[in-house]
């Protein structure tokens, strides 16, 4: 399969579905990332892009596409929708991951609206959570016991962001591990990532 993961900022994808992508990659599927902004409000954009590329190497990603939009000013407009559509034409994804719509960060919310329009004919679209996601009630889960450690490596590759959680004494690594335990409990496994489907087709 070709798998496309879409994120508003560098490290969004790793936080939300990094271990699941690693699982797919380990099974021979091709991974593509579409990162809409350089994350300049969270640090130097050039550094953050380099960190994203370092993480992508760990995941053995085929290609990272940067959207070039401005951090915190992402808008669900024709330009955003067309970029997602054109990326889909290029990648021909069998499965798409993207930020969830209920989120305190406006870029995440607006990206989701663009994804809803651009993927209106796509069969398999799943939304992932992040540290600022709200009211997330996943019904699809991925067992990540074999890929959690490598997900942590990917998050550490975003070294400028590890401590930038705005939660005193809590790193993004600790948040990711805690979330994986909680979703694992819900899924009845040790560690999991959870997803809310827009559409999900089962193959016999």
C-alpha positions in Angstrom: 0.0 0.0 0.0 0.9 3.6 -0.3 0.2 5.5 2.9 -0.1 9.3 3.2 0.1 11.0 6.6 -0.8 14.6 6.8 0.2 17.0 9.6 -0.1 20.7 10.2 3.4 21.0 11.8 6.6 19.0 12.0 6.2 16.3 14.7 2.3 16.2 14.5 2.4 13.0 12.5 4.9 11.2 14.8 2.9 12.1 17.8 -0.4 10.9 16.4 0.4 7.9 14.2 4.2 7.5 14.1 4.2 4.0 15.6 1.4 2.8 13.2 3.4 4.2 10.3 6.5 2.3 11.5 4.4 -0.9 11.6 3.3 -0.4 8.0 6.8 0.4 6.9 8.2 -2.7 8.6 5.7 -4.7 6.5 6.9 -3.2 3.2 4.3 -0.5 2.6 5.4 2.9 1.3 5.1 6.0 3.5 4.6 9.6 2.4 4.4 12.7 4.6 2.7 16.0 3.8 3.6 18.6 6.4 1.8 21.9 5.9 3.9 24.4 7.8 7.5 24.7 8.9 6.4 25.2 12.5 8.1 28.6 12.8 6.0 29.6 15.9 7.5 26.7 17.8 11.1 27.4 16.7 13.4 28.0 13.7 11.7 26.7 10.6 14.9 25.5 9.0 15.8 23.5 12.1 12.3 22.1 12.4 12.4 20.9 8.8 15.7 19.3 9.3 14.3 17.5 12.4 11.4 16.4 10.3 13.7 14.9 7.7 15.8 13.2 10.4 12.6 11.6 11.8 11.5 10.6 8.3 14.8 8.7 7.8 14.1 6.7 10.9 10.7 5.8 9.5 12.2 5.1 6.1 9.7 7.5 4.4 9.7 7.6 0.6 9.1 11.4 0.5 8.4 14.4 2.7 6.4 17.1 1.1 6.3 20.5 2.8 3.2 22.7 2.1 4.9 26.0 2.7 2.0 27.5 4.6 2.5 29.9 7.5 2.4 28.5 11.0 -0.8 29.5 13.0 -2.3 31.0 9.8 -3.3 27.7 8.1 -6.7 28.2 6.4 -9.1 25.7 4.9 -9.2 27.3 1.5 -8.9 26.3 -2.2 -5.1 26.4 -2.1 -4.9 24.0 0.9 -7.5 21.6 -0.6 -5.8 21.6 -4.0 -2.4 20.8 -2.4 -3.9 17.8 -0.7 -5.7 16.7 -3.8 -2.5 17.1 -5.9 -0.5 15.1 -3.4 -3.1 12.4 -3.5 -3.0 12.2 -7.3 0.8 11.9 -7.0 0.9 9.4 -4.1 -2.3 7.4 -4.9 -2.7 6.6 -1.2 -4.6 3.5 -0.1 -4.8 4.9 3.5 -4.7 8.5 4.8 -4.0 9.8 8.3 -4.6 13.4 9.4 -5.1 15.7 12.4 -8.4 15.4 14.2 -10.9 18.3 13.9 -11.6 18.9 17.6 -8.4 20.6 18.8 -7.4 23.8 20.6 -4.9 24.6 17.8 -6.5 26.4 14.9 -4.0 24.9 12.3 -5.2 21.4 13.3 -8.8 22.3 13.0 -8.4 24.1 9.7 -6.3 21.3 8.2 -9.0 18.8 9.1 -11.6 20.8 7.2 -9.3 20.8 4.1 -8.8 17.1 4.4 -12.6 16.5 4.6 -13.0 18.2 1.3 -9.9 16.8 -0.4 -10.6 13.2 0.6 -14.3 13.2 -0.2 -13.8 10.3 -2.6 -11.0 8.5 -0.7 -11.9 5.2 0.9 -9.7 5.0 4.0 -9.2 8.1 6.0 -8.4 8.1 9.7 -7.9 11.0 12.1 -5.2 10.9 14.8 -4.8 12.7 18.1 -2.2 15.0 19.5 -1.4 16.7 22.8 -3.9 19.5 22.1 -6.7 17.3 20.8 -10.0 17.4 22.7 -12.9 14.9 23.1 -11.1 12.2 21.1 -13.0 8.9 21.2 -11.2 6.4 19.0 -12.9 3.3 17.6 -10.0 2.0 15.5 -6.7 1.0 17.2 -3.2 -0.1 16.2 -1.1 -2.4 18.4 2.2 -0.6 18.7 4.1 -2.7 21.2 6.8 -3.5 18.6 7.2 0.1 17.3 6.8 2.3 20.4 10.5 2.5 21.1 11.2 3.6 17.5 8.4 6.1 17.7 10.2 7.6 20.7 13.3 7.8 18.5 11.4 9.7 15.9 10.1 12.1 18.5 13.6 12.6 19.9 14.7 13.6 16.4 12.5 16.6 16.9 14.8 17.6 19.7 13.9 21.3 19.6 10.3 20.3 20.5 10.8 17.6 23.1 10.3 19.9 26.1 7.9 22.4 24.5 4.6 21.0 25.8 3.6 23.9 28.0 3.1 21.4 30.8 5.6 21.9 33.6 8.0 19.0 33.8 6.4 16.9 31.1 8.1 16.1 27.8 6.5 15.1 24.6 8.1 11.6 25.1 6.3 11.2 28.4 3.0 12.3 26.8 3.4 9.9 24.0 4.2 7.0 26.3 1.3 7.8 28.6 -1.1 8.1 25.7 0.0 4.7 24.3 -0.7 3.1 27.6 -4.1 4.6 27.9 -5.1 3.7 24.3 -3.7 0.3 24.9 -6.0 -0.2 27.9 -8.9 0.8 25.7 -7.8 -1.6 23.0 -7.0 -4.4 25.4 -3.3 -4.5 24.5 -0.2 -3.1 26.2 0.4 -0.1 23.9 -1.8 1.3 21.1 -2.5 4.3 19.0 -6.2 5.2 18.5 -8.0 6.7 15.5 -11.4 8.1 14.6 -12.4 7.0 11.1 -14.0 9.2 8.5 -14.3 6.1 6.3 -12.7 2.7 6.6 -13.3 -0.1 4.2 -12.7 -3.7 5.2 -11.3 -6.2 2.7 -12.5 -9.8 2.7 
